[in-house]
Amino acid sequence: MIYPGLTPALRYNDIASPHPQCAIKPRTPVQANSSLLLLKAALSGQGIAWLPSYLISQHIDAGALVPLKLDGKYAYPMHSLYALYFPSKFRNPKVRSFIDFLVEENQPWNRWE
């Protein structure tokens, strides 16, 4: 199952290979621009989905989903997240708190490894 916005994310870096770029082109009948729809499809056994950890963590903890492990051979490409705001708004405690939250929640980690 694919989220079209993450199609470039289907390229992996093979750490052990002299030609590290590896691309996967899945044949899938399910393409959706809704991560919730892809989550529901994965939960109902429709296939493999690449979804953000904040969306799937409770389902992995409950045993409803199983994370795939690639034995440390592949590294996922990083995606950028940007926060745009007026400089004067940066001093606003609510804006600052939200930016701090984004930074904290988007650190590269995977607690299932």
Summary of the structure (lengths in Angstrom):
residues: 113
radius of gyration: 17.0
end to end distance: 22.3
largest distance: 49.0
contacts: 217
relative contact order: 0.17
helix: 38%
strand: 10%
